[in-house]
Amino acid sequence: MVRGIRILSAAALLAAVAPTTASAATLGDLGLSAEQLAAIRSQAAGGRTSAPGITFGSPAAFGAGWGAIGFGVGGTTLPDNAGDDDYDGAASVVFGLGNAADYVALETVVTAVSLRESFGDDGNVGFKLHTQLPGRMAVGVGVENTMRWGRPKDAGTESSHYVVATKFVDWGSMPVAVNLGLGDERFNDPGDSGVNLFGGLALGFAAGWSGIADWSGNTLNLGVSAAPLPRTPLTFTAGVTNVTERFDADSEFAAGIGYTVLFK
């Protein structure tokens, strides 16, 4: 497993196994954040207020604003070099300030990076400033893996910065989310510096369902997301990371569940 695969392994996230492993995880990795729900909810028809995910490894430009708090938990299988553990997980809380539809909003993600080893002792924070544009589009700029505590701080991992744009288009009767951005650190190949391209597509092939192809900057991830209850903001996402097995790393299975509370 390499730095670019943002899955939920404690060993990987904290660089305890290899110094080039991933350094952070958020709900957005599994398409579970409040940003995904807000993005498609604004476009949904027929009274549906829940929405499937639109990313599986990359950040999206739509984000949480005032009145939305998201909770999520996810897990992943671990590579052979991760020690005795076969899987691990992480949990996040997402909340927003401001109004992206009228001006800008700031999304904050607080993540506990392991569910198996001293939960809450290790984690990080991410921020994203985002705004919505005409034509079902949004742009955002953010930082991940900052304000680290516990082993992420001790490991000396770097924060990742990015800019991203997301737009919804229609392919016949099916909505498509197009995501494209530039980022450093985890979005690069191991050992590379500067910025790299990431992005993906999410196809809404049925009500409450999406299929996701996501290029995280160095690995291809494929997933399926579902919001089975039309008026309950509950989302399930599952799939395979690093499907092409780049960097001599095996593909891994990842899955998660998220829920958004709307209080405005």
Secondary structure, DSSP 8 states (H G I E B T S, - for coil): --TT-----HHHHTTSS-TTS-----GGGGT-SHHHHHHHHTT--TT--------SSS--S----TTEEEEEEEEEE--GGGTT-SEEEEEEEEEEEE-TTTS-EEEEEEEE--SSSSTTSSEEEEEEEEEEETTTEEEEEEEEEEEEESHHHHTT---EEEEEEEEEEEETTEEEEEEEEEE-GGGS-TT--S-EEEEEEEEEEETTEEEEEEE-SS-EEEEEEE--STTS-EEEEEEEESTT-GGG---EEEEEEEEEEE--
